[in-house]
Amino acid sequence: MSYDNIRIEKSLYTTGKSFTQALEALDPSENYKGTSLEGLDAYERQLKRFDIKVSGENCDTVSKFFQTSDSAALFPEFVSRSIKLGMREACTVDKIIATTSYIDSLDYRSISLEDTTDLVDFINVAEGSAFSDVKITVKDKLTKLKKYGKMISASYEAIKFQKLDLFSITLRRIGENMVYYEAYDALATIDKPTVNKITYTGETFTYDNLIDIYTMMKPYNLTTILVDPKSFARLLKLPEMRDANAGLDFHGTGRMVTPFGAEVYCLKEMDSDTLIAIDKNYAFERVIASDITTDFDKLIDRQIERATVSTIVGFSNIFPDAVAMLVKAK
C-alpha cells in the first residue's frame, strides 16, 4: 500500500496506539529508504500527499486541512504535535526529572532504595563474611496521577484563514503552560518536614548559604536550582554573581553565571523565601499514563468549536536526599 492511497479515518485515533503509530502500521517508513521520502514519518508523508505546508514562506491556512474528509482527519494530529512541541521547548519539568515511565494503568507504585549506611559505605569484606544488605522495595503509596488539559474554543470561521505556522504558535503556548504546572506537582512530592533544609535569617540568603546547601547535598550533585522571580533577582545581585568577566560573558552571549554551574529556573508561584536545590539525575520520576489526547471527533467534524487536549501525568520523589531546601526562618 502506498502512502498516497491510504484511507484516513477516525478509527486510527482509537487503535490504542498513537495516530502516527497507526499510520506507520499501514505505511512503514522502512519502505522509503533510499527514496526522496526517506526521513519523513507516516504523518509527514500524508501532509505531503495533500500538499499541506505547515511552515515556511508558502505556509497554508487552517482551511487546507478541511478540503477532504481524509485530510481533515490529519488535523487533530497537527494540534497534538504543536502542543507537544511547546511542551518540549519550554519544559521546566524536564530539568528536574531523572526518568520518565510510560504506563497503561492508573495504578502505579514506584520503587524505593534507602540511602542507609549499608548503601553508601563500601568496606572490604573479610573472607567468608557476608555483604551488607541493600534493599530495593516498592513504595507503599500509589503515585498520584493528575489530568492536565485545556479546552480550546474557537470557531472555524475565525481561524480558517489563519496561517498554520501562526496557529501552531498559539497551540505551542498552550503546551508550554500545561507542562509548566507539572513542575509544581513534582515538587509537591517532596516530604517537606523531613527534607534536608538550611534556614537563613536576613532579608535574603547569602552566598555562604548556597555553599552550605551545595555541601549538604553530597554525594549528590547540585544540578538545578528552582526559585521564584524575586529570589532569582536576589541571586543575581549577590556580590559573588557580579564578577566583571562573568558579566561581560552574560551581556555578550546571554549565558548567566550561576552558583556552582547549576541551571537556575524560575517558577513564579513558588514561595519567595524558598530556594530548592535538586540533583536532576536522582530526584524525581515522571509517570505518564496518557500522552496528549485530543477530541478528534470535534476537531474533524466541527472544525474546532470546543475541543479538549489533555494528558495524565504523575510524579514520585525517588531519592529524598537528592533534594534540599533553603528557607527563611520563621
Secondary structure, DSSP 4 states (H G I P E B T S, - for coil): --GGGPPP-GGGGSSSS-HHHHHHHHS-GGGGTTSTTTT--HHHHHHHHTT---SSTTPPBGGGGGGSHHHHTTHHHHHHHHHHHHHHHT-GGGGTEEEEEE-SSS----EEE---HHHH------TTPPPPP--EEE-SSPPPEEEEEEEEEE-HHHHTTSBHHHHHHHHHHHHHHHHHTHHHHHHTTS-TTTSEEEEE-SSS--HHHHHHHHHHTTTS---EEEE-HHHHHHHHHSGGG--HHHHHHHHHH-----GGG-EEEE-TTS-TTEEEEE-TTTSEEEEEEEEEEE-HHHHHHSSSEEEEEEEEEEEEES-GGGEEEEEE--
